[in-house]
Amino acid sequence: MNEKATFNAEVGYDDFSNFSIATNIAYQTVPGLTITPEIDYLDNFDVDNSDALGVNVRFQRTF
């Protein structure tokens, strides 16, 4: 996206009919500190047709 922010996405599907999507944006606030919010989605077609939504935030400090 720019020199401080990068966009990442992952899509998955397996033999058990699980479909998942994960997206995040890694943002470098200051040199050596990166904050990465992420949204995850899982759709389980095979067992009970249930959905799951998750949110993660990662703080990474590099020395």
N, C-alpha and C positions, 0 to 999 in steps of 0.2 A: 504494500500500500504506500508506504513512504519509508524514510530512513529510521524512524522510531517504531513503527507498527508493522507487524506481519500478520497475515490471515492464513489460517490452516483449516483444512476440512478433511474428514475421513468418512467414507461410506462403507458399510459392511453387510454381507448376507451370508448365511451358512446353510448347511444341509438340514438343520432343524427348523428352517423357515424363520429364523430371527433376522430382523432388519434393523440396522443401527446407523445413526448419523451423529457425528461429533464435530463441532466447530469451535474455534477459539481465535482470539486476537491477542498476540503477545505484544505488549507495549512497554518500551524502555523509557521509564520516567526520567531517570538520571543515569549516567554511565555506571554500569554494574548492578542496576536494580531493574528487574523486569517483572511486570504484573500481567498475568494471563487469566482472564475470565473465560470459562468454557461452558457450553451448553451441550448436553448429551440427550439423545432420544433413542429409545429401544421399543420396537414393536414385535411382540411374540405372537405370531400367527398360529403356531402349531398347538400349543398347550391350551390356553384359555383366551386367546385373542386379546391379551392385555397390553397396555402401553406403559412406558415409564419415562419420566423426564427428570433430568438431573442438572444441577448447576455446580460448578467447581470454580474456585479462585486460587491461583498459585502465585506465591511471592518468591522470587528467586534472586538471591544476592550473590554476585561474583566478586571475588577479591583478587 
